[in-house]
């Protein structure tokens, strides 16, 4: 079974996957890339300040021969003016 490596890229830098995963199909590769980029997006949103954040991240997948797939995701956070809080329930 071929081994695929999932390198993470964003504005903060690159994390090279040294270990990789053995996967049986390109569909499995795509699923793993989607999971990885989803995790990156979630972490970016959780750790970001409340507004004005725009980040682009990518998972570049490669095998022993070179690149096979790239999955990208963009995240933007925009906070709107706070509405007055009502203390009545």
C-alpha positions in Angstrom: 0.0 0.0 0.0 1.4 3.4 -0.9 2.5 5.9 1.9 1.3 9.5 1.7 2.7 12.5 3.5 0.5 15.4 4.6 2.5 18.6 4.8 0.7 21.6 6.5 1.2 25.1 5.2 -0.1 28.5 6.5 1.1 32.0 7.1 2.9 30.8 10.2 5.0 28.3 8.3 5.2 24.7 7.2 5.0 21.5 9.1 6.5 18.6 7.1 5.0 15.2 7.7 7.9 12.8 8.3 5.8 9.8 9.1 3.0 9.6 6.5 0.1 7.2 6.3 -0.5 4.1 4.2 -3.7 4.6 2.3 -5.4 2.4 -0.2 -7.0 4.9 -2.6 -7.0 8.5 -3.7 -10.5 8.8 -2.0 -8.9 7.8 1.3 -6.1 10.4 0.7 -8.7 13.1 0.0 -10.6 12.2 3.2 -7.5 12.4 5.3 -6.6 15.7 3.7 -10.1 17.0 4.4 -9.8 15.9 8.0 -6.4 17.6 8.4 -7.4 20.9 6.8 -10.7 20.9 8.9 -8.6 20.5 12.1 -6.3 23.3 11.0 -9.4 25.6 10.3 -11.0 24.8 13.7 -7.7 25.5 15.5 -7.3 28.8 13.6 -10.8 29.9 14.5 -10.5 29.0 18.2 -7.1 30.7 18.7 -7.8 33.8 16.6 -8.7 37.2 18.0 -12.4 38.1 17.7 -12.2 40.0 14.4 -10.2 40.9 11.4 -8.6 37.5 10.9 -8.1 36.1 7.5 -6.0 32.9 7.1 -5.4 30.6 4.3 -4.1 27.1 5.0 -3.2 24.2 2.8 -2.5 20.5 3.0 -0.1 19.3 0.4 -0.1 15.6 -0.1 2.9 13.8 -1.6 4.0 10.2 -2.1 7.4 8.8 -2.9 7.2 10.2 -6.4 6.2 13.8 -5.4 3.0 15.9 -5.0 -0.4 14.2 -5.6 -3.0 16.6 -4.1 -3.4 19.9 -2.5 -6.4 20.9 -0.3 -6.8 24.6 0.7 -9.1 26.4 3.1 -9.6 30.0 3.9 -10.9 31.3 7.2 -12.2 34.8 7.9 -13.6 36.1 11.1 -15.7 39.3 11.2 -17.3 40.5 14.4 -20.4 42.8 14.1 -21.2 45.6 16.5 -22.4 44.2 19.8 -26.1 44.5 20.5 -27.2 45.9 23.8 -27.5 43.2 26.5 -30.9 42.8 28.0 -31.0 41.7 31.6 -34.6 40.7 31.4 -35.4 37.0 30.7 
